[in-house]
Amino acid sequence: MLNKGPYFIIEIANTHGGDQNYLKNIIKTFSGFKNNFGIKFQVFHPDLIATPDYPYYEVYKKLFFSKELWSDFISKAFKTKDVWLDIFDLYGVEVFRENISLIYGIKFQSSVLSNYEVLNALSNFNLCEKKIILNVAAQEINSISFILERVYRKLNPGEILLEFGYQAYPTAVEDSGINKITFLRKRFSNRLVFADHVNGQSDDALWLPVIALTEGADVIEKHVMLNDRKIEYDYFSSVTPERFTIMVEKVKRYAILKEMPFINEKEKEYLRKTVMIPLLRERKEAGSLIIPDKDLIFRRSGKNGINVNDIEELQNSFFLLSKEKNSGEVLYHDDFRKAKIAVVIACRLKSVRLPKKALLKIGQLASVEKCIKSAIQFKNIDYVVLATSDIEEDKVLENYTYNSNVIFHQGDPNDVIKRYLSAAEKLGIDIVLRVTADMPYVDDEIAQILLKSHFLIGADYTASRTNAVGTAIEVINVQALKKVKYHFPSANYSEYMTWYFKNNPEHFRLNIIDLPDELVRDYRLTLDYQEDLDMLNHIEAHFKRKKESPSARKIFKYLDEHPEIANINSHLTLRYKSDHSLISILNDVTKIK
């Protein structure tokens, strides 16, 4: 068991060369090392760890063992020590699943740390009693923090240990990574594993592990081999049983190695050559966003491409695919472009409950102008569009755009989706923030939370789970609107656009998020009845007296402190939430069949 004090992992790696008898002999030979000793096997399938164009693909085929053999090896090793698995791919996950009760811990090499395919598969298991070792060779300190958070969140293991050290031929003493201990100890509370790969016949192979332990490492991982025959793979850094015994008994040396830089160029090159890069699982159209743990697979490949962190950084900066990409292709920076994002405000003058409500004054401005004034404050927006119908009655709205930069657009009078798409086509819009003109106090803070989540998740449709009425902004991909239009050539109920998405979760990537508590209230900030107009004018008068610009936070604070104002319209309800007949119709007509 990995308790306090030095713990040693006997690393078999690929010294067996694909020979099952050699592997059985090495398990037997090292069976005498008990109590605070583990033994680790590297398990992979050639077609799941690499593509055929990878230089070592044929070697991987030679080193492959069946699941039945792995179960036999694991059960033999389990009799005397802890068993660890090095997992690279889904085959390793299967071997882990079939022997889970005998496995003490698993390890991910640095090149596997962003493999969502493997992480997602392992997330199906209860790992709360398992140890996980993360090799962080060539990873920057900030990246390690990000990786740790990802693994804790997805796998929830009993403990995560951080390993440093990588293998080269030869691995020089100055490349051993001893200097990393100080950095890692300062930043992280995780126990540390030293993976030493210097020449197994040198004195350094015996002393470096001791130095690592005295400097703060908790675990030593060491490659081993038998001494009665020549081996083809991993022989350089492996030690015989006799030298392994000597190593365990040694004391400290080489303190100067702490002064070496955290990452050297050889280490970076090692990761560049071996990292499992993301490839597209299936074809993606231009204008698409990427969901890393659904749209990507991970392989070592002869192709170059950007990594998951690059993809997430691009999408966090509101980039999307600029071109069609096929299944199995890697992604490059120039495959992305900055999305064109627009607030599109739907408005008509056909209101029955409150005739021509868009032109009614809230303070000094028509209500539609109040909405536009709020929307033009949004960050990360290319356009604000007032989208109305092409009938004569609504043409007057052209005089109520508030700002000369606001685009006035006329389209289909009844099909709001068609109207949105015609505006999007005219302006080349990729992402729409859907707003209606009866929402005078739409809020930028809420808009940014939704927008950033939409890109990070790679959604088709993003909305908040709960919100004050009149603050419910929706973020929608234009591609998704086109998909709705394809299924509903005549979207007769598209003023209730939300239903076309939420009612078809199997066709759209929905992202329904929880806003911070301070941005959610049970207030009504929309304009549909005279009581709404009265309450909104109270709000406007309050902020005029204070000479402040209203925001959701400020409005909620005011209404929290003045419940008599909030109560003016609190008895009113939204028709699509209270009219059961309408709800039944919407559930039927908006469902893709």
N, C-alpha and C positions, 0 to 999 in steps of 0.2 A: 504493500500500500504506500501511496505517495504521502508520507508524513513529514515531519520536520527532519532536517538533516539531509545529506546527499542522497539523491535518488538517481539510479542509472537506468537508461533505456538501451538495451542491446538492439542495435539497428541492423537487421538482416539485409535490408535494401535489396539489391539484385545480385548479390554474390552467388546465389544459387544458380544463376545462368539458365533458369528454366528446368533445372534438374531436381525433381521432387525428392530423390534419395539424398542429395546433398543437403536440401533444406531440412529433411528429417534428422540427418546426422548433426547438423549445427544446433537444432533444438535440443537434441539429446546431450551434446557436448557441453552446452551452456546451462544445462538443467541444474548444476550445482550452485549457481548464483541465485540465492533466494533472499527474501526479506528486503524490501525496498529496491527491488529490481523489476524492470519490465522488459518485454521483448516486443519489437515492432516489425510489422510486415507491410510491404507496399503492394496494394491490391488495385488492379486496373484491367480494363479491356482495351485492346489496341484501337478498336473503332470508336470508343467513347472518350478516350484520352486524347486522340489526335486524328487528323485526316491523313489519307494515304500519301499526301505530298510532304508531310513532315519528315525530316531526315531520319528520325529514330523510329519511324512507324514499324519497319520490319523487325527491329530489335524488340519492340513492345510485343509483337506477335510471338517471338521466341520465348519471352519471359512470362507468357500467360499461363495461368493455372485455372482449372475448372472450380466451380463453387464447391463441389464435393471434396476436392482436394484441400481447398482452403479450410473447410470445416474440420477436416482431419488434422491439419497443421495446428489450427487454433486450439483444438481440444487437447492436443499433446502439450503445447506450450503452457496452457492454462494450469496444468498440474503443478507447476513449480513457480510461476511468476505471473505478474499482471500482463495482459495482452493488449497491445495497441495496434490500431490500423491506420495506415496512411491512406486517406481517401482522395481520389482524383476525379472520379466520375460516378455515374449512376450504377455501374457494376460494383464498385466498392460499396455503395450504399446497400445493394442487395446482399452482399456478403456480410455486411454489418447487421442487416435485419435478420438474417438466418442464424447468426451467432451472437445476438445482442446480449444474452445473459452471461456470456464468457468474455465480453469486451470491456476492458477497464476504461479505455479512452480512445479518442481519435485525433488525428493530426491533419491539418491542411498545410501544404507547402505554400510559399508566398505566391506562386503562380496560380493558385486555385482560390484565393481568398475572395474574389469577386464572382465566383461561379454560382449565380443564382439557381441554376439548374440543380446543382448538388445541395445547396442550402435549402431550397424549397422541399426537396425530397426528404432531407433529414428532419425538417420541421414537423413531419408527421409522427415522429417518435418522441417519447418522454425521455429527455436527456438530463433530467435534473440530478441524476446520480452519476453522470459520466463526466470525465475530464476532456477538455479540448485543448490541443496545442495549436497555436497559430504561428507559423514561421513568417517573420516579418522582414526577411532579407530584402533590401532595396526599397523598403517602404518608408516614406517620410513620417516623422512623428505625428503630424496632424492626420495623415492618412490612417495611421494605426488607431487613433481615437475613433475615426469614422468606422473602421473595420470592426473594432471591438463592439461598438454600439449595434452594428448590423447583426453580428453573430449572437450577441446577448438577446436582441429583440427577436430574431428568427428561431433560435435554437434553445434558449434558456437553459444552458448546461449548468452542472454543479459548480464547475470552475473552468476558467480559461487561463492558460499559461501562454506566455510569449516566448517564442524561440528565435534565436539569431544564429547565423552561420549558414553558409552556402557552399556547394561543392563545385570545384573547378579542377582542372588537370594541368598543372598542379595547383593546389590551393596554398598560397604562400602564408607564412606566419603572420605577416602584416595584414592579410585579408581575413583573418580568423574571426574578427568582430568583437574581440575582448573589450575594445573601447566603448561598445554600445551599452555596456552594463550601467554605467553612470547615467547616461541619458534616459534609459528605460526606467531605472530605479527612481529617478527624480520625477518622472511624469506619471508613471503607472504603479498601482499597488499589486499588479499581477505577479505571480511567481515566474521566474525566468528559467529557460532551458537553453543550454549551450550545446550547439551541434558542431562538433569539431571535425574538420575534413582535411587536416594537414597530412603529410606523408606518414602512413601508418608504421613505417619502419624507423622513423626519426625519434629522437628524444622529445621533440616538441609534442608529438602525439601523446606522450605520457604526462607532460608537465602542463600543457595549456589547459586541460580540463581542471587541474588543481587551481591554477590561477583564476579561472572563471569562478570557481566555487568561492575562493577567498574574497573575490571582488563583489560577490553578491548573487551569483547564479545559484539556483536551487536544484537543477536537474542537469545531468550530463547524458547526452545522446551520443553513442559511439558506434561506428560501423565495425562489424566483426566478420571474421572468416575462419575457416579451418586451415590448419597448417600442413595438411598432408597431401595437398594437390594444388595445382595452378587454377586460378579462376579468371574469367573473362571480363566480368563487370564489377565495378565498385571496389576493385582490389586496392587501388592507390591509397585510400584513406582508411582501409580496414586493418584491424589488429587481430592477432591470433589470441586464443584463450590465455596463453601465458602472459602476453603483453597487456591484455585487458586486465588481468589480475594485478600486474605491476602498476598500471595506471590508477586503479582504484586506491592504491596505497601511497601515491605520491603527494608532495607538498608544493607550495607556491613558487612562482617565478614570473618573469617578464612583465613587471608592472608598467613599464614604459608603453606597452601596447594600448593603454587607455587613451593615449594622446592621438590615436589615429582618427581620421574623419569618420563620421557616422556612416556614410555611404560612399563607396569608392566607384570608380568608373567600371571596373570589371564586374562589380556586383550589379550595377545597372544593366550592363550588357547581358549578364546572365538572365536577369528577369525579362529583358526585352526578347531574348531568344526562346524562353520557355513559358512565358505567361499564356494562360488560356484566354484568348481574346473573344469578345462577343461577336456572334454571327446571327443574322436574322433567322428566326424560326420559320417565317413565312413571308410572302411578298407584302411590301408596304407601299402604298400610293404616295405620290408627292402631296405634301400638306399634312402628312400623318405625324403623330407624336409616338414616342417609344415608351412602352411599359417594360422596364428592364427585366423584371422577374417573370414576365409572360411572353414578351416578344423576342427574347434573346436565348441562344444556346451558347455554350462555351467550349472551345476546343483549342488545343495547341495546333497551330496551322502555319503553313508556309506563307500565308497572306499577312499583310500588315493592316492595322486599323486602329481606331481610337478605342479606349477602354470605357468601362461603365461610368467611371467618375467623370470622364470627358463628356459623355452623353448626358448625364444628369446635370452637369454644369451648363451645357448648351441649353437644355430645356429650362433650367432655372433662369436663364437669361432670355427666355421667350423665343427660342429658335425651334423650328420644325424641319422635317425633311423637305428638301428643295427638289428632289427627283424621285422617281420610282426606283425602289430597290428590291431585288429578288431574294428568294429564300436561299440561305447559305452564304450570302454576301456579307463582307465586313463593312463597317461604316467609317467615313472619313469626315474631317471638319467641313470640307467643301460640299458634302452631301446635305448640309443644313443651311438654312437662311433665317433671318429674323422674320418672325410672323408679323403680318399686318393685323392689328387688333382694333376693333371699333366698338364703341357704345352705340347700339342701334335702339332708338326710342320709338316705339310704336304709338301712334296717336291718330284718333278719328274724332269727329264732332257729332257722332251719332248717339251719344249717351241719352238714355230715356230717364233714368232715375234722377240725374242732375244734368239737364240739357246744356250742351256746349261747355262742359265742365273744364275742358282744357284751356278755355279763355277766361275763366273766372279768376279774380285777383286773390293772390295770397300776398298780403302786403302791397307792394307797388308793382308786382309782376304778375302776369298771367301764370296759371299753375304750370302750363307746359314750359314756360320760360324758367320757372323755378327749378323744374326737373333738369333742364338743359344746363342751367347755371351750376347745379351740383355736379353734373356729369363731366363738364369740361375741366373740373378740378382733378379728375382721375389721372394718375400717373401711368406710364407705359401704354398709352393709347395713341393710335395714329389718327383716328377720325371719331367725331361725334356726328351721328346721322339722325335726323328727324324723319322717320319713315311713315308717310300717310298714304291715303288712297289717291287714285287719279280721278276721282269724281269732283265735280265743280265745288260742292259744299266745303270740301276739305282744303281747297287751294289757298284759302285765306291763311292757313297755318304758315305759309311761306313768310308772312310778316311777323312771326313769333319765334324766330330761331335764336333770338337773344344775342348771338355773336356771329360776326360775318364768316368765321371759320367753320361754323356748323353747316353741314351739307343737308339741303332739303331734297328729299327723295319721294317721288310718288310712284305707287305700284298698285298691285291688285287690291281692291277694296275689301275683299272677304278672306282671301287666303293669305294670312300673315306670313307664313313660311315662304310662300312665293314672293311676297314683297321683300322679305329679308334677303332672299337669294338674289333678287334682281339688284338690290343695293350692293351686295357682296360682289357680284360679277362686275358691276360697273367700277368698283373701287379696288378690286383685287384683294378683298378682305379674306383672311384665313380664320379668325376667331372673333366671335360676336359676344359682347356682353349685353344680354337682353334686359331691357328696361322698358317700362310702360310710362306714359306721360302723366299718369295719376300718382306717380311716386316723386313728390317734390324734394325729398330729402335723402336721395340715394347717397351712399357714403363711400368715400374712397378707401378708408381703412378696410371695410368689408370687401370692397371690390378687389383690393390687392391680395387679401388672404385667399379669396376664391381663385383668382387668376394664377397665383403662384402654385397653389395646390393642384390646379388643373394641369399645368405644364409638368410639375414634378411627377404626378401620378401617370400622366399620359392619357388623360381622360377624353371622352367624346362630349360629356355633359357634366358640369359641376354646379352644385347648388348647396345651400346651407340646409341642415336638417330642421332647425327651428330658427325663427327670426321674428322681429316685429313686422307686422303687415306694412308693406310699403318700403321695406329694405331688402326684399328678396331678389337680389341680382342673380342671374344665371349666366354661366360661361358655356358657350356651345361652339364646337367646331363646325365650320361651314360644310366640311365633308359630311358631317352627321346630318345637317339640315338637308343636304342633297339626298342622303339615304332615305330620310323620311319622305321626301318628295317622290322618290322612286316608288316607294310602297304605297303612297297616298297621292296619286296625281291630282286629286281634288281634296285637299285637306280642309274640309268644311268647318272643322272645329279648331283650327290652328291658332285662334286667339287664346286657346288653352294649350299652348305649345308644350308646356311642361309634361303633359300626359303622354305625348308621343314618345318621350324618352323614358320616363319612370315606369311606363306601362310595358316597356320592351327591354328589360335588362339583359336578355339573352342576345340582343342585337347591338347594344350600345355599352360602352365602358362608362358606367355611371360612377360619379365621385361625389357622394353626399357627405358633407363634413360638418363637424360641430364647430360653430363659432365660439370664441371666448365668451365666458358668461357675461362679461361686462358689455358685450355687443348684442345681447339677446334680451328682449322684453316682450311682454304680452300687450303691447300698445298697438294702436292703429294709426299709421302715418300715411294713409292713402286717401284719395279723394274720390268718393262715390256718392255721398249723401251730403245734405246741407250741414249736418252735425260734424262731418269730417272737415268741411270748409271752416266752420266756426272754430274748431279746435286748432287747426293748422294756423289760422290767423292769430290765435292767442300765442302760439309758439313764435310766430314771426314777430309779433309786437314785443315779446320778451327779449329776443336777441337784438332787435333794433334799439331798445332802451339800453341794453348793455354794450351796444356797438361791437358785437361779436358775430363772427360767421358761425352758423349752426353746424354741428356734426352729430352723428348718432350718439356718441358718448355724452355730449353736452345736452342734447334733447332728452335723453333718458334721465340724466341727472335732474333736469328741470321738471319732468313729469313725475319722477320719483318723489320730488319735494312738493309737488302740487297735484295731488291725486284728483282734485276737483276738476282740473283741466283734462286730465286723462280720461275721466269718467264721462265727458261730454259725448264721446262716440264709442265708448267701450261696449255698449250693448249691441252694436252692429256686427254682422258676420259676413264672411265671404260666401258668395253663392255657390262656388264650386266646392266648398267645404261643408255646406249645410243642406244643399238641395239634392236629396237622394235620387231623385229622378234624373237630374243632370249628371250626377256621378255615375249612375248606371249606364247612361248613354255614352259618356266619355270612356268608361272602361271597355265598352264594346267597340266603338268606332275608331279608337286610337290604337288598338291592339293589332300588331302585325300578325297576320294569319297565314 
